[in-house]
Amino acid sequence: MPILDTTNFTESQLTVREAVFKICSKFPDEYWAERDETGTYPHDFHAALARDGWIGIALPPELGGAGLGISEATMMLQAISESGAGMAGAQSVHANIYATQPVSKFATEEQKSKMLPKLITGEWRACFGVTEPNSGLDTLKLTTKAVRQSDHYAISGQKIWISSAQVADKMVLLARTTPLSEVKKPSEGLSLFFIPFDKSAPGLTLRKIKKMGGKAIDANEVFFDSYLIPADSLIGTEGQGFKIVLHGMNAERCLLAGEALGLGYLALSRATKYAQERVVFGRAIGQNQAIQHALATVYMNLEAAKLSTYHATKLYDLTSSSSSSSGTGTSSSSSEAPSHISIGAACNSAKYLAAEAAYAACERAILVHGGMGYAQDFHVERYLRESWVPRIAPVSREMILNFIGERVLKLPKSY
């Protein structure tokens, strides 16, 4: 039974949670363990979500989406992770939700009608191309370049840690269109593209990265060598891509926090059940305070992270509804909308707190299981391997602390 306290969630969030759990119930632990063992992408799971319209949960209804907010999308990914699918299950649809937010907000109506409907139906899948091996989190120093050639751009450079690239048909790509030496501000000169991702075309090469957890979802290095894309792949104004892509980055922090929460509550649920059933020295181990207090602490930390996460999603959705006349959210005046710093602080804090709470929950689940926690049959070792993802990606814990220190506490920049 799920342990999550659902008292303060909206009816819409709870409806999403119930419907998604129902789909996930058809994909048991054994399904995910086998996908992890073999590194096989969960195509049928993705298709099941697409059939019921969940891929487009936060995309416009007129294009086939549900028109809901990041609050509901975060709940959806939490439910997927919490169902037993873990981070791998959530990551199978993760990029198709957050990476499409900048497209939904900044593309022309004609572009949206061409780019989004097939993602919503599941016919296409998208990946997100930002991180590079030599710049890491220093996004403004990206070197992958897009050079205009008549009605095309030629892309050259390298991206790394690109999830689902092996199965993606499209990529949301951030590339430099003006050399860094020629821009007035470091945030200028980057442009956002929604590009065809044709792995059989010249100029595009992938290399799969072997990794510790979440093996069902491929991670990749992507190499571009004068890879041609149509000029109308550009989203918004050339050179303003960094400002545009921030809409996807804040959304991703919320979604990843939800996924971490789901994993944490899942681990806590399994540990609690085991503590109730495992009898040693004539009594259930859950009767011992050494077990009981540790699990109670995990629960409280998850609940605190939950409140932070859904506070952040509320701010994100408030900002979106105040800056756009589309969608189903209640509009608000600009005076009511949170600042960019406020929304950034909330989303980053949520991601940090949820990731730490989830890691602690997964570690505790193994310790409660004792030796059996090390066995794959009990699944908690898989949860612990996957719990490293939200601690590292898409931004490290240390960079979040730097952000809060500098932008919120007004301390001197440390890097």
NUDOPA-580505 format. One record per atom (N, C-alpha, C): x negated, y negated, z. Coordinates in steps of 0.2 Angstrom, whole numbers, padded with zeros to 4 digits, always signed. Layout:
<fitors>
XYZ;...
</fitors>
This chain:
<fitors>
-0004+0006+0000;+0000+0000+0000;-0004-0006+0000;-0003-0011-0004;-0006-0018-0004;-0006-0021+0003;-0012-0024+0005;-0012-0027+0011;-0011-0035+0011;-0011-0037+0005;-0011-0045+0004;-0004-0047+0007;-0005-0053+0011;+0001-0057+0013;+0003-0061+0007;+0009-0060+0005;+0012-0064-0001;+0017-0069+0001;+0017-0071+0008;+0022-0076+0010;+0022-0082+0006;+0017-0085+0005;+0017-0092+0002;+0016-0092-0006;+0017-0087-0009;+0017-0087-0016;+0023-0089-0019;+0023-0092-0025;+0029-0094-0028;+0033-0088-0031;+0039-0089-0033;+0043-0083-0036;+0040-0081-0043;+0037-0086-0046;+0034-0084-0053;+0028-0080-0052;+0024-0082-0047;+0018-0078-0046;+0020-0071-0043;+0025-0070-0039;+0027-0063-0037;+0030-0059-0042;+0033-0062-0047;+0036-0059-0053;+0030-0056-0057;+0025-0060-0058;+0019-0058-0062;+0016-0052-0059;+0015-0053-0052;+0012-0048-0048;+0015-0041-0049;+0022-0041-0048;+0025-0035-0048;+0025-0032-0055;+0026-0036-0060;+0026-0033-0067;+0019-0030-0069;+0014-0034-0067;+0007-0031-0069;+0006-0025-0065;+0007-0025-0059;+0006-0019-0055;+0010-0013-0058;+0016-0014-0061;+0019-0008-0064;+0016-0006-0070;+0013-0010-0074;+0009-0008-0080;+0002-0004-0077;-0001-0007-0072;-0007-0004-0070;-0006+0003-0067;+0000+0004-0064;+0001+0010-0061;+0000+0016-0066;+0000+0015-0072;+0000+0020-0077;-0008+0022-0079;-0012+0018-0075;-0019+0019-0076;-0023+0020-0070;-0023+0026-0067;-0025+0028-0061;-0033+0027-0060;-0035+0029-0054;-0042+0028-0052;-0047+0032-0057;-0044+0038-0059;-0048+0043-0063;-0049+0040-0070;-0044+0036-0072;-0045+0033-0079;-0051+0028-0078;-0051+0024-0073;-0057+0019-0073;-0063+0022-0071;-0063+0027-0067;-0070+0030-0065;-0073+0033-0072;-0068+0036-0076;-0071+0039-0082;-0074+0034-0087;-0070+0028-0087;-0072+0023-0092;-0079+0020-0089;-0080+0020-0083;-0086+0017-0080;-0092+0022-0081;-0090+0028-0080;-0095+0034-0081;-0098+0034-0089;-0093+0033-0093;-0095+0034-0100;-0096+0027-0104;-0095+0021-0101;-0095+0015-0104;-0091+0014-0109;-0085+0017-0109;-0080+0016-0114;-0075+0010-0113;-0074+0006-0118;-0069+0001-0117;-0062+0003-0116;-0058+0000-0112;-0051+0002-0110;-0046-0001-0115;-0047+0002-0122;-0043-0001-0127;-0035+0000-0125;-0033+0006-0123;-0026+0007-0122;-0023+0003-0116;-0027+0001-0111;-0025-0004-0106;-0024-0011-0109;-0029-0013-0113;-0028-0019-0116;-0022-0020-0120;-0021-0014-0124;-0015-0014-0128;-0008-0014-0124;-0008-0011-0118;-0002-0011-0114;-0001-0018-0111;-0006-0021-0109;-0005-0028-0107;-0002-0033-0113;-0005-0032-0119;-0003-0036-0125;+0004-0034-0127;+0006-0028-0126;+0013-0026-0128;+0018-0030-0124;+0017-0031-0118;+0021-0035-0114;+0020-0043-0113;+0015-0045-0118;+0014-0052-0118;+0010-0055-0113;+0006-0051-0109;+0002-0054-0104;-0005-0057-0106;-0007-0056-0112;-0013-0059-0114;-0012-0066-0115;-0006-0068-0117;-0005-0076-0118;-0001-0079-0112;-0003-0076-0106;+0001-0079-0100;+0000-0086-0099;-0005-0089-0101;-0006-0097-0100;-0007-0100-0107;-0004-0097-0112;-0004-0101-0118;+0003-0103-0120;+0004-0108-0125;+0010-0111-0126;+0016-0106-0129;+0022-0106-0126;+0027-0102-0128;+0029-0102-0136;+0028-0108-0139;+0029-0109-0146;+0025-0105-0150;+0019-0102-0147;+0014-0098-0151;+0015-0091-0149;+0020-0089-0145;+0020-0083-0142;+0018-0081-0135;+0015-0086-0132;+0013-0086-0125;+0018-0087-0120;+0017-0086-0114;+0022-0086-0108;+0022-0093-0106;+0017-0098-0107;+0018-0104-0105;+0017-0105-0098;+0014-0101-0094;+0013-0101-0087;+0006-0104-0085;+0005-0105-0079;-0001-0109-0077;-0007-0104-0075;-0013-0107-0074;-0018-0103-0071;-0017-0100-0064;-0012-0103-0061;-0010-0100-0054;-0007-0093-0056;-0003-0092-0061;+0000-0086-0062;-0005-0081-0066;-0009-0084-0070;-0015-0080-0073;-0019-0077-0068;-0021-0081-0063;-0025-0079-0057;-0022-0073-0054;-0016-0074-0052;-0012-0068-0049;-0012-0062-0053;-0011-0063-0060;-0011-0057-0064;-0018-0053-0064;-0024-0057-0064;-0030-0054-0064;-0031-0051-0057;-0029-0054-0052;-0030-0051-0045;-0026-0045-0045;-0020-0045-0047;-0016-0038-0047;-0019-0033-0051;-0022-0034-0057;-0026-0029-0061;-0032-0027-0057;-0036-0031-0054;-0041-0029-0050;-0039-0025-0044;-0034-0027-0041;-0032-0024-0034;-0028-0017-0036;-0026-0016-0042;-0022-0010-0043;-0027-0004-0043;-0034-0005-0043;-0038+0000-0044;-0043+0000-0050;-0041-0005-0055;-0044-0006-0061;-0051-0010-0059;-0051-0014-0054;-0057-0017-0052;-0059-0023-0057;-0065-0025-0056;-0067-0030-0061;-0067-0028-0068;-0068-0022-0069;-0069-0020-0076;-0062-0021-0080;-0056-0019-0076;-0050-0020-0079;-0048-0027-0080;-0050-0031-0075;-0048-0038-0076;-0053-0041-0082;-0059-0039-0082;-0063-0042-0087;-0061-0040-0094;-0057-0035-0095;-0055-0033-0102;-0050-0039-0105;-0047-0043-0101;-0043-0048-0103;-0045-0055-0101;-0050-0055-0097;-0053-0061-0094;-0054-0067-0099;-0059-0066-0104;-0061-0071-0108;-0055-0073-0113;-0050-0069-0114;-0045-0071-0118;-0040-0076-0115;-0041-0076-0108;-0037-0081-0105;-0040-0088-0104;-0046-0088-0101;-0050-0094-0099;-0053-0097-0105;-0056-0093-0110;-0059-0096-0116;-0055-0099-0121;-0048-0097-0120;-0043-0100-0125;-0040-0107-0122;-0042-0108-0116;-0039-0115-0113;-0041-0121-0117;-0048-0122-0118;-0050-0127-0122;-0047-0128-0129;-0046-0122-0132;-0043-0122-0139;-0036-0124-0138;-0032-0122-0133;-0025-0123-0132;-0024-0131-0131;-0029-0134-0128;-0029-0141-0126;-0031-0146-0131;-0036-0144-0135;-0040-0149-0139;-0039-0147-0147;-0037-0141-0149;-0037-0140-0156;-0031-0143-0159;-0031-0144-0165;-0025-0147-0169;-0019-0142-0169;-0013-0144-0170;-0008-0140-0170;-0009-0134-0176;-0012-0136-0181;-0013-0132-0187;-0018-0126-0184;-0023-0129-0181;-0028-0124-0178;-0025-0119-0173;-0021-0122-0169;-0018-0117-0164;-0014-0112-0167;-0010-0114-0172;-0006-0109-0176;-0010-0104-0179;-0016-0105-0181;-0020-0100-0184;-0024-0096-0179;-0026-0099-0174;-0031-0096-0169;-0028-0092-0164;-0022-0094-0161;-0020-0091-0155;-0015-0085-0155;-0010-0085-0160;-0005-0080-0160;-0008-0073-0160;-0013-0072-0164;-0015-0065-0165;-0019-0063-0158;-0022-0068-0155;-0025-0066-0148;-0020-0064-0143;-0014-0068-0143;-0009-0067-0139;-0006-0060-0140;-0005-0058-0146;-0002-0051-0148;-0007-0045-0147;-0014-0047-0146;-0019-0042-0145;-0022-0040-0151;-0020-0042-0157;-0023-0040-0163;-0030-0042-0163;-0031-0048-0161;-0038-0051-0160;-0040-0051-0153;-0047-0051-0152;-0050-0052-0145;-0055-0057-0146;-0056-0061-0141;-0061-0066-0141;-0066-0065-0135;-0072-0068-0137;-0078-0068-0132;-0080-0075-0131;-0084-0077-0126;-0086-0084-0125;-0093-0084-0125;-0096-0089-0129;-0103-0089-0131;-0106-0096-0128;-0108-0096-0122;-0111-0102-0119;-0118-0100-0117;-0119-0096-0112;-0125-0094-0109;-0131-0092-0114;-0137-0095-0112;-0143-0093-0116;-0148-0091-0112;-0153-0087-0114;-0158-0084-0110;-0163-0089-0107;-0164-0095-0111;-0169-0100-0109;-0166-0106-0105;-0160-0106-0105;-0157-0112-0101;-0153-0110-0095;-0150-0104-0095;-0146-0101-0089;-0141-0106-0088;-0140-0108-0082;-0135-0113-0080;-0136-0120-0082;-0142-0122-0085;-0143-0128-0087;-0140-0129-0094;-0133-0129-0094;-0129-0129-0100;-0131-0135-0105;-0133-0141-0102;-0134-0146-0106;-0141-0146-0110;-0145-0140-0109;-0151-0139-0112;-0150-0133-0117;-0144-0132-0119;-0143-0127-0124;-0146-0128-0131;-0149-0123-0134;-0153-0125-0140;-0150-0121-0146;-0145-0117-0145;-0142-0114-0151;-0139-0120-0155;-0140-0120-0162;-0138-0126-0166;-0133-0124-0171;-0129-0129-0173;-0124-0128-0178;-0126-0134-0183;-0128-0132-0189;-0130-0137-0194;-0124-0138-0199;-0122-0144-0201;-0116-0144-0206;-0119-0144-0213;-0116-0139-0217;-0118-0138-0224;-0112-0138-0228;-0110-0144-0230;-0104-0145-0234;-0098-0143-0230;-0094-0138-0232;-0088-0135-0229;-0090-0130-0224;-0096-0129-0222;-0098-0124-0217;-0103-0127-0212;-0104-0123-0206;-0109-0124-0202;-0113-0118-0202;-0120-0119-0201;-0124-0113-0201;-0127-0113-0193;-0125-0107-0190;-0127-0106-0183;-0133-0102-0182;-0138-0105-0178;-0144-0102-0177;-0146-0102-0169;-0148-0097-0166;-0150-0097-0159;-0148-0090-0156;-0147-0090-0149;-0146-0084-0146;-0142-0085-0140;-0137-0081-0138;-0133-0081-0132;-0134-0075-0129;-0133-0075-0122;-0134-0069-0118;-0128-0068-0113;-0127-0062-0111;-0122-0060-0106;-0115-0061-0109;-0114-0060-0115;-0108-0061-0118;-0104-0054-0118;-0098-0055-0114;-0094-0049-0112;-0089-0048-0118;-0088-0041-0119;-0083-0039-0124;-0085-0041-0132;-0091-0043-0133;-0093-0045-0139;-0093-0039-0144;-0094-0033-0142;-0094-0027-0146;-0086-0026-0149;-0081-0028-0146;-0074-0027-0148;-0071-0034-0150;-0075-0039-0149;-0072-0046-0151;-0071-0047-0158;-0066-0051-0160;-0065-0053-0167;-0067-0060-0168;-0066-0064-0162;-0068-0071-0162;-0072-0073-0157;-0075-0079-0157;-0080-0081-0152;-0078-0089-0151;-0077-0091-0144;-0077-0098-0143;-0084-0100-0141;-0087-0104-0146;-0095-0105-0146;-0096-0112-0144;-0101-0113-0139;-0104-0120-0138;-0111-0120-0141;-0112-0125-0146;-0118-0125-0149;-0120-0133-0150;-0126-0134-0151;-0129-0141-0152;-0128-0143-0159;-0125-0149-0160;-0124-0152-0167;-0128-0158-0168;-0131-0160-0162;-0136-0166-0162;-0141-0164-0158;-0148-0165-0160;-0153-0163-0156;-0153-0167-0149;-0155-0164-0144;-0155-0167-0137;-0159-0174-0137;-0165-0174-0141;-0169-0180-0141;-0165-0186-0145;-0160-0185-0148;-0156-0190-0152;-0150-0192-0148;-0148-0190-0143;-0142-0192-0139;-0143-0196-0134;-0138-0201-0132;-0139-0206-0127;-0138-0202-0120;-0133-0198-0120;-0132-0194-0113;-0133-0187-0114;-0136-0183-0109;-0137-0176-0110;-0131-0172-0112;-0125-0175-0109;-0119-0171-0110;-0116-0172-0118;-0119-0176-0122;-0117-0177-0129;-0121-0172-0133;-0119-0172-0139;-0122-0168-0144;-0120-0160-0145;-0116-0158-0140;-0114-0151-0140;-0107-0151-0143;-0105-0146-0147;-0099-0145-0150;-0096-0138-0149;-0089-0138-0148;-0086-0132-0147;-0083-0129-0154;-0083-0123-0155;-0081-0120-0161;-0077-0113-0159;-0072-0112-0163;-0068-0105-0162;-0070-0102-0169;-0074-0097-0168;-0077-0094-0175;-0076-0087-0176;-0075-0085-0182;-0075-0078-0184;-0081-0075-0182;-0080-0069-0179;-0086-0065-0176;-0086-0058-0180;-0089-0059-0186;-0089-0053-0190;-0096-0050-0190;-0096-0044-0186;-0103-0041-0185;-0106-0038-0191;-0102-0038-0197;-0105-0035-0203;-0108-0040-0207;-0107-0046-0205;-0109-0052-0209;-0116-0053-0208;-0120-0056-0213;-0127-0058-0212;-0128-0063-0207;-0133-0063-0203;-0134-0068-0199;-0132-0067-0192;-0129-0061-0190;-0126-0060-0184;-0128-0053-0181;-0132-0053-0176;-0134-0047-0173;-0133-0046-0165;-0131-0040-0163;-0129-0039-0156;-0134-0034-0153;-0135-0035-0147;-0139-0030-0143;-0136-0029-0136;-0133-0023-0135;-0130-0021-0129;-0134-0021-0123;-0132-0024-0117;-0136-0024-0111;-0134-0018-0106;-0138-0014-0104;-0136-0009-0099;-0136-0013-0092;-0131-0011-0088;-0130-0015-0082;-0128-0010-0077;-0127-0013-0070;-0126-0009-0064;-0119-0007-0064;-0114-0011-0065;-0107-0010-0064;-0103-0013-0069;-0096-0011-0069;-0092-0014-0074;-0094-0011-0081;-0096-0005-0081;-0099-0002-0087;-0094-0002-0093;-0087-0002-0091;-0082-0001-0097;-0082-0007-0101;-0084-0013-0099;-0084-0019-0102;-0091-0020-0105;-0093-0021-0111;-0099-0022-0114;-0102-0029-0112;-0108-0029-0111;-0112-0036-0110;-0117-0036-0116;-0118-0042-0119;-0123-0042-0125;-0127-0048-0125;-0133-0047-0129;-0136-0052-0132;-0134-0053-0139;-0133-0059-0141;-0130-0061-0147;-0135-0066-0151;-0137-0064-0157;-0142-0067-0161;-0139-0070-0167;-0140-0077-0168;-0137-0080-0174;-0143-0082-0178;-0143-0081-0185;-0148-0083-0189;-0145-0086-0196;-0144-0092-0196;-0140-0096-0201;-0133-0092-0202;-0130-0090-0197;-0123-0087-0198;-0118-0093-0200;-0115-0092-0205;-0110-0097-0208;-0103-0096-0205;-0101-0102-0203;-0094-0102-0201;-0090-0108-0204;-0084-0108-0205;-0080-0113-0208;-0081-0119-0204;-0081-0125-0208;-0081-0132-0204;-0075-0133-0200;-0069-0130-0202;-0063-0131-0198;-0063-0127-0192;-0069-0123-0190;-0069-0120-0184;-0070-0124-0178;-0072-0131-0179;-0074-0136-0174;-0067-0137-0170;-0068-0137-0164;-0062-0139-0159;-0064-0146-0157;-0059-0151-0158;-0060-0157-0155;-0065-0161-0159;-0068-0166-0156;-0073-0170-0159;-0080-0168-0159;-0084-0168-0164;-0091-0166-0164;-0095-0170-0159;-0099-0166-0155;-0103-0169-0150;-0100-0170-0143;-0093-0168-0143;-0090-0169-0136;-0088-0162-0134;-0091-0157-0136;-0089-0150-0134;-0090-0149-0126;-0095-0152-0123;-0097-0150-0116;-0091-0153-0112;-0088-0158-0113;-0082-0161-0109;-0076-0156-0111;-0075-0154-0117;-0070-0149-0119;-0070-0143-0115;-0076-0140-0115;-0077-0133-0112;-0077-0133-0105;-0077-0139-0101;-0076-0139-0094;-0069-0136-0092;-0064-0137-0097;-0058-0135-0095;-0057-0127-0095;-0062-0124-0099;-0062-0117-0098;-0066-0115-0092;-0071-0118-0091;-0076-0116-0085;-0072-0117-0078;-0068-0122-0077;-0065-0122-0071;-0059-0117-0070;-0056-0116-0076;-0051-0110-0076;-0054-0104-0075;-0060-0102-0077;-0064-0096-0076;-0065-0095-0069;-0067-0100-0066;-0069-0100-0059;-0063-0097-0055;-0057-0100-0056;-0051-0098-0053;-0049-0091-0054;-0050-0089-0061;-0048-0082-0063;-0053-0077-0059;-0059-0079-0059;-0064-0074-0056;-0063-0074-0049;-0061-0079-0046;-0059-0079-0038;-0054-0074-0037;-0049-0074-0042;-0043-0070-0041;-0045-0062-0042;-0050-0061-0047;-0052-0054-0048;-0056-0052-0042;-0060-0056-0039;-0064-0054-0033;-0059-0053-0027;-0054-0057-0026;-0049-0056-0021;-0046-0049-0022;-0044-0047-0028;-0041-0041-0030;-0045-0035-0028;-0052-0036-0029;-0057-0031-0028;-0057-0030-0020;-0058-0036-0017;-0058-0036-0010;-0053-0032-0006;-0046-0034-0008;-0041-0031-0005;-0040-0024-0007;-0042-0022-0013;-0042-0015-0014;-0047-0011-0010;-0053-0014-0009;-0058-0010-0005;-0055-0010+0003;-0052-0015+0005;-0050-0015+0012;-0044-0010+0013;-0040-0010+0008;-0034-0005+0008;-0037+0002+0008;-0042+0004+0004;-0045+0011+0004;-0048+0012+0011;-0052+0007+0013;-0056+0008+0020;-0051+0009+0025;-0045+0005+0025;-0040+0006+0031;-0037+0012+0031;-0035+0015+0025;-0032+0021+0024;-0036+0027+0026;-0043+0026+0025;-0048+0031+0027;-0048+0031+0034;-0049+0025+0037;-0049+0025+0044;-0043+0027+0048;-0038+0027+0045;-0032+0030+0048;-0032+0038+0048;-0035+0040+0043;-0034+0048+0042;-0040+0052+0044;-0046+0048+0044;-0052+0052+0046;-0052+0053+0054;-0053+0059+0056;-0053+0061+0063;-0060+0063+0065;-0063+0060+0070;-0069+0062+0072;-0069+0062+0080;-0072+0067+0083;-0071+0068+0090;-0064+0067+0093;-0059+0070+0089;-0053+0071+0091;-0048+0065+0090;-0051+0060+0087;-0047+0053+0086;-0048+0050+0079;-0043+0047+0076;-0044+0043+0070;-0050+0038+0071;-0054+0037+0066;-0060+0032+0067;-0058+0025+0068;-0052+0024+0065;-0049+0017+0065;-0047+0015+0072;-0047+0020+0077;-0045+0018+0084;-0051+0015+0087;-0057+0016+0084;-0063+0013+0087;-0064+0006+0085;-0066+0002+0090;-0066-0006+0089;-0072-0007+0084;-0077-0003+0084;-0082-0004+0079;-0080-0004+0072;-0075+0000+0071;-0072+0000+0064;-0066-0005+0063;-0062-0005+0068;-0056-0009+0068;-0058-0017+0068;-0062-0019+0072;-0064-0026+0072;-0068-0028+0065;-0072-0024+0062;-0075-0025+0056;-0070-0026+0050;-0065-0022+0050;-0059-0022+0045;-0055-0028+0046;-0054-0030+0052;-0050-0036+0054;-0053-0042+0051;-0060-0042+0052;-0064-0048+0050;-0064-0049+0042;-0064-0043+0039;-0064-0043+0032;-0057-0046+0030;-0052-0044+0033;-0045-0046+0031;-0044-0054+0032;-0047-0056+0037;-0046-0063+0039;-0050-0067+0033;-0056-0065+0032;-0060-0068+0027;-0057-0068+0020;-0054-0063+0018;-0050-0062+0012;-0044-0067+0012;-0041-0067+0017;-0035-0072+0018;-0037-0079+0017;-0042-0081+0020;-0045-0088+0020;-0047-0089+0012;-0050-0085+0009;-0052-0086+0002;-0046-0086-0002;-0041-0082-0001;-0035-0082-0005;-0032-0089-0005;-0032-0092+0001;-0029-0099+0002;-0033-0104-0002;-0039-0103-0002;-0044-0108-0006;-0043-0107-0013;-0042-0101-0015;-0041-0099-0022;-0035-0102-0025;-0029-0101-0022;-0023-0103-0025;-0022-0111-0023;-0025-0114-0019;-0026-0121-0019;-0029-0124-0025;-0035-0120-0027;-0038-0123-0033;-0034-0122-0039;-0030-0116-0040;-0026-0115-0046;-0021-0120-0046;-0018-0122-0040;-0013-0127-0040;-0015-0134-0042;-0021-0136-0040;-0025-0142-0042;-0026-0142-0050;-0028-0136-0052;-0030-0136-0059;-0024-0136-0064;-0018-0133-0062;-0012-0134-0065;-0009-0141-0065;-0010-0144-0059;-0007-0151-0058;-0011-0155-0063;-0018-0154-0064;-0021-0158-0068;-0019-0157-0076;-0018-0151-0077;-0016-0149-0084;-0009-0152-0086;-0005-0152-0081;+0002-0154-0083;+0002-0162-0083;-0002-0165-0079;-0002-0172-0079;-0006-0175-0085;-0010-0171-0089;-0014-0174-0094;-0011-0171-0101;-0006-0167-0101;-0003-0165-0107;+0005-0164-0106;+0008-0166-0111;+0016-0165-0111;+0018-0158-0113;+0014-0154-0115;+0015-0147-0116;+0015-0143-0110;+0018-0136-0111;+0018-0132-0105;+0024-0132-0101;+0025-0128-0096;+0031-0128-0092;+0030-0131-0085;+0024-0134-0083;+0023-0137-0077;+0026-0143-0076;+0028-0145-0070;+0031-0152-0068;+0026-0157-0070;+0027-0162-0074;+0023-0167-0075;+0022-0172-0069;+0016-0175-0068;+0015-0180-0063;+0011-0186-0066;+0011-0191-0062;+0008-0197-0064;+0000-0196-0063;-0004-0200-0067;-0011-0200-0066;-0013-0201-0059;-0009-0205-0055;-0011-0207-0048;-0010-0201-0044;-0006-0196-0046;-0005-0190-0042;-0010-0184-0043;-0013-0185-0049;-0018-0180-0052;-0024-0180-0048;-0027-0174-0046;-0034-0174-0043;-0039-0176-0048;-0045-0179-0045;-0050-0181-0049;-0054-0175-0051;-0058-0176-0056;-0062-0171-0059;-0067-0168-0054;-0069-0172-0049;-0074-0169-0044;-0070-0165-0039;-0064-0167-0038;-0059-0163-0033;-0058-0156-0036;-0056-0156-0042;-0054-0150-0046;-0060-0145-0046;-0066-0148-0048;-0072-0145-0048;-0074-0142-0042;-0074-0146-0036;-0075-0143-0030;-0071-0138-0028;-0064-0138-0029;-0059-0133-0027;-0061-0127-0031;-0062-0127-0037;-0063-0121-0041;-0069-0117-0039;-0074-0121-0038;-0081-0118-0037;-0081-0115-0029;-0077-0119-0025;-0077-0116-0018;-0073-0110-0018;-0068-0110-0022;-0063-0104-0022;-0067-0098-0025;-0071-0099-0030;-0075-0093-0033;-0080-0091-0028;-0084-0096-0024;-0089-0094-0019;-0086-0090-0014;-0081-0092-0011;-0078-0089-0005;-0075-0082-0006;-0071-0082-0012;-0068-0076-0014;-0074-0070-0016;-0079-0072-0019;-0084-0068-0021;-0088-0065-0014;-0089-0069-0009;-0092-0067-0003;-0088-0063+0001;-0081-0064+0001;-0076-0060+0005;-0076-0053+0002;-0076-0053-0005;-0075-0047-0009;-0081-0042-0008;-0087-0045-0008;-0093-0042-0007;-0093-0039+0000;-0091-0043+0005;-0091-0040+0012;-0086-0034+0013;-0080-0035+0009;-0075-0030+0010;-0078-0023+0007;-0081-0024+0001;-0083-0018-0003;-0089-0014+0001;-0093-0018+0004;-0099-0016+0008;-0096-0012+0014;-0091-0015+0017;-0088-0012+0023;-0084-0006+0022;-0081-0006+0016;-0077+0000+0014;-0082+0006+0013;-0088+0005+0011;-0093+0011+0010;-0095+0013+0017;-0096+0008+0022;-0098+0010+0028;-0093+0013+0032;-0087+0012+0031;-0081+0015+0035;-0081+0022+0032;-0082+0023+0026;-0082+0030+0023;-0088+0034+0025;-0093+0031+0027;-0099+0034+0029;-0102+0038+0023;-0104+0044+0024;-0107+0047+0018;-0103+0048+0012;-0096+0049+0013;-0092+0049+0007;-0091+0043+0004;-0093+0037+0007;-0093+0031+0003;-0098+0031-0003;-0103+0035-0002;-0108+0035-0007;-0106+0040-0013;-0101+0044-0012;-0098+0048-0017;-0094+0045-0022;-0094+0046-0028;-0090+0043-0033;-0083+0045-0033;-0082+0051-0030;-0075+0053-0030;-0070+0048-0025;-0073+0045-0021;-0069+0040-0017;-0069+0033-0019;-0072+0032-0025;-0072+0026-0029;-0075+0019-0026;-0076+0019-0019;-0078+0013-0016;-0085+0011-0018;-0089+0016-0020;-0096+0014-0022;-0095+0010-0029;-0090+0012-0033;-0089+0008-0039;-0087+0001-0038;-0083+0000-0033;-0081-0007-0031;-0087-0011-0029;-0091-0008-0025;-0097-0012-0022;-0101-0014-0028;-0103-0009-0033;-0107-0011-0039;-0103-0017-0043;-0097-0017-0043;-0093-0022-0047;-0093-0029-0043;-0093-0028-0036;-0093-0034-0032;-0098-0039-0033;-0104-0037-0036;-0109-0042-0038;-0108-0047-0043;-0103-0045-0048;-0102-0049-0053;-0099-0056-0051;-0094-0057-0047;-0092-0063-0045;-0097-0067-0041;-0102-0064-0038;-0107-0067-0034;-0112-0071-0039;-0113-0068-0044;-0118-0070-0049;-0115-0074-0055;-0110-0072-0057;-0107-0076-0063;-0100-0079-0062;-0099-0084-0066;-0102-0087-0071;-0107-0093-0069;-0107-0094-0062;-0112-0098-0059;-0114-0095-0052;-0120-0096-0051;-0123-0093-0045;-0121-0097-0039;-0121-0093-0033;-0119-0096-0027;-0123-0102-0025;-0130-0102-0027;-0134-0108-0025;-0132-0114-0029;-0130-0113-0035;-0128-0119-0039;-0121-0122-0037;-0117-0117-0034;-0111-0120-0031;-0112-0124-0025;-0117-0122-0021;-0119-0126-0015;-0122-0132-0017;-0126-0132-0022;-0129-0138-0025;-0123-0143-0027;-0118-0141-0031;-0113-0145-0033;-0109-0148-0027;-0108-0144-0022;-0104-0147-0016;-0108-0152-0013;-0115-0150-0012;-0119-0155-0008;-0120-0161-0012;-0121-0161-0018;-0122-0167-0022;-0115-0171-0023;-0110-0168-0026;-0104-0171-0028;-0099-0173-0023;-0099-0168-0018;-0094-0169-0013;-0097-0173-0007;-0103-0170-0004;-0106-0173+0002;-0110-0179+0000;-0111-0180-0006;-0115-0186-0009;-0123-0186-0006;-0125-0180-0006;-0132-0179-0004;-0137-0180-0011;-0143-0181-0010;-0147-0182-0016;-0148-0175-0020;-0148-0176-0026;-0148-0170-0031;-0155-0167-0030;-0154-0160-0029;-0160-0156-0027;-0163-0152-0033;-0161-0153-0039;-0163-0149-0044;-0164-0153-0050;
</fitors>
